[in-house]
Each structure stands twice: as structure tokens, then as C-alpha cells.
Amino acid sequence: FLSESHIQTEYGDLICLKPDMSILTMDLVCGEIPSVDNDSIVLAFAGAFTGTEFDKGHTTIAGDHVSGGTRFKGYRCKRNTGAFTWSPFSGSQFFYDNYSSALDTATKESGMGFAQEMMIHNGEAVKTTRPLGNKNVFRALCLDSKGELALYESQGIVTFGNFIDALLSQGVKEALYTDMGQGWNYCFYRVNANESSPKYLHDQPLPYASNFVVLKVKE
């Protein structure tokens, strides 16, 4: 289903989960927390920023987004400078600055998409709202050096700037932040079909976490 690797860099170590998109499909699941008991789910992680309203409506998700081939309106968020979309026709795509038409295309192609803070575009770091000295465990949805989809997370707490530099050192072409913070960093995955129990990057979700990028085995 996916490969798991641990990478050492001079800017801090990385965990990389790289899904085999030839056998998987993607969606943005809103209003519920994906269940680990659903063994068709290969990877699930929080996507867009979530607002302070403790409900599961689309209005508590930062920025317009596409779920199940339908576009929904979210709240305005200045930190959203890029977007990711996926559809069965166009596959994985990243967009910087102007991405509204990309969400429309994902809708027409029965895909998914969400907006977030862009970190790397066309192989170069871009200006971020989050200070580069901010410290946390960071995660990003990326296109790797081969132009393939990958999820990278810092191995422990690092500065935001060092995380970006670590991604650049691996030749990452695109990197879009995904919602982190305690409870929002929930992520589980399955490496192969023989695993009855999933693995976790973080195993405690918040009850009001509102949106998750979910990769499933094609039916």
C-alpha cells in the first residue's frame, strides 16, 4: 500500500510515507473521524486548518474545499496560499496563489481538494505566514524528487525553517502544510494488506477535528 522510510538530514530527521497511488483513491472526509476499523483505509491525516467553532460543519474548515466531488465554502484564511487537489482523471496536483479554478476542476472530475499554507513550490521555498523560527512537529503533503505523492513529518520538534530545509534537501518539489497540533495531528496508516492493526504517527484525535485526507484501496 505504501512505503515507510526514516531519513536523516542535517536539518533534522524525517519520516516519509509514500503511497502507491496506482492502487489507491483519495478523498477529503469532512465531519467525521476516520475509523481504524475500516481496513480499506491505507492512510488518514488531518488536512485543512480547523476554526475555533467546535462543530463539524464545512464552515469550520479554513478555505473552500472539495469533498466527494462537491465544492463547499469554508471560512476565509489568509494563511491559505496554496492548494492540493486529486481526481481520478488528473491525479495529484499542487497550486500556488490562484487555486479557485483548480477546486472547480476537481469538482467536475469527482475529486477532492483543500487549501493550506504552501511551503515549497516548483522546488523553491516560498514566503510563509508562520515564522520560520516557530517550533513544533511539522507535517506536509508533498511531491517528492520523483514527482510522486509523499507525506513527510519531522522526527520530533524542529523549527519550521529547518523542516522546510530538510524537505528541500530531499529534492521535494511541492510542499503544502497539513493541520498539526495536539489532537489535530492524528494519523494512522497501513503498510500492507497483512497488517490487521494500523500504525500511528499520532494516535489521539480531537473529537471535533473536522476534515481528513483519506487514502483507500480502489474498489
C-alpha positions as CSV (number, residue, x, y, z in Angstrom):
1,F,0.0,0.0,0.0
2,L,2.7,2.4,1.0
3,S,6.4,2.6,1.9
4,E,7.7,3.9,5.2
5,S,11.2,5.4,5.5
6,H,13.2,7.3,8.0
7,I,15.6,9.9,6.6
8,Q,18.5,11.7,8.3
9,T,19.2,15.3,7.2
10,E,21.4,18.0,8.7
11,Y,18.3,20.0,9.4
12,G,16.5,17.2,11.4
13,D,15.3,13.7,10.6
14,L,12.1,13.0,8.6
15,I,9.5,10.2,8.4
16,C,8.3,9.6,4.9
17,L,5.1,7.8,4.0
18,K,4.8,7.2,0.2
19,P,1.6,5.7,-1.0
20,D,1.2,3.6,-4.2
21,M,-1.3,5.8,-6.0
22,S,-1.7,3.2,-8.7
23,I,-3.9,1.1,-6.4
24,L,-5.4,3.9,-4.2
25,T,-8.0,6.6,-4.3
26,M,-8.3,9.8,-2.3
27,D,-10.9,12.0,-0.7
28,L,-11.3,14.7,1.9
29,V,-13.6,13.3,4.6
30,C,-15.5,16.0,6.5
31,G,-17.5,15.9,9.7
32,E,-16.2,12.6,11.0
33,I,-13.0,10.9,12.2
34,P,-11.9,8.0,10.0
35,S,-12.1,4.7,11.8
36,V,-9.1,2.5,12.2
37,D,-11.5,-0.5,12.0
38,N,-12.1,0.3,8.3
39,D,-9.3,-1.8,6.8
40,S,-9.8,-0.3,3.4
41,I,-8.2,2.9,4.7
42,V,-4.5,2.9,4.0
43,L,-3.7,6.4,5.2
44,A,-5.6,9.1,7.1
45,F,-4.4,12.5,8.3
46,A,-5.8,16.0,9.1
47,G,-5.8,18.3,6.1
48,A,-7.1,21.9,6.3
49,F,-6.9,24.2,9.3
50,T,-9.9,24.0,11.6
51,G,-11.6,27.0,13.1
52,T,-12.4,27.5,16.8
53,E,-16.1,26.5,16.4
54,F,-16.4,23.1,18.0
55,D,-18.6,21.6,15.4
56,K,-18.1,19.5,12.3
57,G,-19.7,21.7,9.7
58,H,-18.0,22.8,6.5
59,T,-17.9,26.4,7.8
60,T,-15.4,25.4,10.4
61,I,-12.9,24.4,7.7
62,A,-10.4,27.0,6.5
63,G,-11.0,27.8,2.9
64,D,-13.2,26.4,0.2
65,H,-12.7,22.6,-0.2
66,V,-13.9,19.7,-2.3
67,S,-15.2,16.6,-0.7
68,G,-16.7,13.6,-2.6
69,G,-16.8,15.7,-5.8
70,T,-18.7,18.6,-4.2
71,R,-17.3,22.0,-3.5
72,F,-18.0,23.6,-0.1
73,K,-17.4,27.0,1.2
74,G,-15.1,27.4,4.2
75,Y,-14.1,30.4,6.2
76,R,-11.6,32.9,4.9
77,C,-8.0,32.2,6.0
78,K,-5.1,34.5,4.9
79,R,-2.6,31.7,5.6
80,N,-4.0,29.6,2.8
81,T,-1.6,30.4,0.0
82,G,-1.9,27.1,-1.9
83,A,-4.0,24.1,-2.5
84,F,-3.8,20.4,-3.3
85,T,-6.3,18.5,-5.5
86,W,-6.7,14.9,-6.6
87,S,-9.1,13.3,-9.1
88,P,-9.2,10.0,-10.9
89,F,-8.5,11.9,-14.1
90,S,-5.8,14.4,-13.2
91,G,-4.2,12.7,-10.2
92,S,-2.3,14.7,-7.6
93,Q,-1.7,18.4,-8.3
94,F,-0.4,21.4,-6.2
95,F,-1.3,25.0,-6.8
96,Y,0.1,28.3,-5.5
97,D,-1.7,31.6,-5.2
98,N,-4.7,31.2,-7.5
99,Y,-6.3,27.9,-6.9
100,S,-10.1,28.5,-7.1
101,S,-10.4,27.2,-10.6
102,A,-8.4,24.1,-9.6
103,L,-11.0,23.4,-7.0
104,D,-13.7,23.8,-9.7
105,T,-11.8,21.3,-11.9
106,A,-11.6,18.8,-9.0
107,T,-15.3,19.1,-8.5
108,K,-16.0,18.4,-12.2
109,E,-13.7,15.4,-12.1
110,S,-15.3,13.9,-9.0
111,G,-12.2,14.5,-6.9
112,M,-11.2,16.3,-3.7
113,G,-9.1,19.3,-2.7
114,F,-8.3,21.7,0.1
115,A,-6.4,24.9,0.7
116,Q,-3.4,25.3,3.1
117,E,-0.2,27.2,3.7
118,M,2.2,26.5,0.8
119,M,5.8,25.9,1.9
120,I,7.6,24.8,-1.3
121,H,6.5,25.4,-4.9
122,N,8.4,24.4,-8.0
123,G,11.3,23.2,-5.9
124,E,11.8,26.5,-4.0
125,A,10.8,27.8,-0.6
126,V,8.0,30.4,-0.7
127,K,7.2,33.1,1.9
128,T,5.1,31.7,4.8
129,T,3.0,33.4,7.4
130,R,4.2,31.0,10.1
131,P,7.5,32.3,11.4
132,L,10.5,30.2,10.4
133,G,11.6,30.0,14.0
134,N,8.4,28.5,15.2
135,K,8.9,25.1,16.8
136,N,6.6,22.1,16.5
137,V,6.3,18.7,15.0
138,F,5.5,19.5,11.4
139,R,3.9,17.6,8.5
140,A,3.5,18.3,4.8
141,L,1.8,16.7,1.8
142,C,4.4,16.8,-0.9
143,L,5.5,15.9,-4.4
144,D,8.9,14.3,-3.9
145,S,12.0,14.4,-6.1
146,K,10.4,11.9,-8.5
147,G,7.2,13.9,-8.8
148,E,5.3,11.4,-6.7
149,L,3.0,12.0,-3.8
150,A,4.5,11.6,-0.3
151,L,3.7,12.6,3.3
152,Y,6.7,13.9,5.3
153,E,6.8,14.6,9.0
154,S,9.6,15.9,11.2
155,Q,11.0,13.3,13.6
156,G,10.3,15.3,16.8
157,I,10.2,19.1,17.4
158,V,12.2,21.2,14.9
159,T,11.9,24.8,13.7
160,F,9.6,25.4,10.8
161,G,12.6,26.7,8.7
162,N,14.6,23.6,9.4
163,F,11.7,21.4,8.4
164,I,11.4,23.3,5.1
165,D,15.2,23.0,4.5
166,A,15.0,19.2,5.3
167,L,12.4,18.8,2.7
168,L,14.4,20.8,0.2
169,S,17.4,18.7,0.9
170,Q,15.4,15.6,-0.3
171,G,14.5,17.3,-3.6
172,V,10.9,18.0,-2.6
173,K,9.2,19.9,-5.5
174,E,5.9,20.9,-3.7
175,A,5.0,21.0,0.0
176,L,1.7,22.0,1.5
177,Y,1.3,22.2,5.3
178,T,-1.3,19.9,6.9
179,D,-3.0,20.7,10.2
180,M,-1.0,19.8,13.2
181,G,-1.1,20.5,16.9
182,Q,-2.1,18.1,19.7
183,G,-5.2,16.2,18.6
184,W,-5.2,17.6,15.0
185,N,-2.0,15.6,14.2
186,Y,-3.9,12.3,14.3
187,C,-2.6,10.0,11.6
188,F,-2.8,6.2,11.0
189,Y,-1.6,4.1,8.1
190,R,-1.2,0.5,6.9
191,V,1.9,-0.5,5.0
192,N,0.5,-3.7,3.6
193,A,-2.7,-5.8,3.5
194,N,-1.4,-8.3,6.0
195,E,-1.5,-5.8,8.8
196,S,-4.6,-6.3,11.0
197,S,-3.7,-3.3,13.1
198,P,-2.7,0.1,11.7
199,K,0.4,2.1,12.7
200,Y,0.2,5.6,14.0
201,L,2.2,8.8,13.7
202,H,-0.1,10.2,16.4
203,D,-3.0,8.2,17.9
204,Q,-5.2,10.7,19.8
205,P,-7.7,12.7,17.7
206,L,-9.7,15.6,18.9
207,P,-13.4,14.8,18.9
208,Y,-14.1,18.0,16.9
209,A,-11.4,17.5,14.3
210,S,-13.3,18.3,11.1
211,N,-11.5,17.1,8.0
212,F,-9.2,14.3,7.0
213,V,-7.3,13.4,3.8
214,V,-8.1,9.7,3.4
215,L,-6.5,7.2,1.0
216,K,-8.3,4.0,0.3
217,V,-7.8,0.9,-1.7
218,K,-9.6,1.1,-5.1
219,E,-12.8,-0.9,-5.2
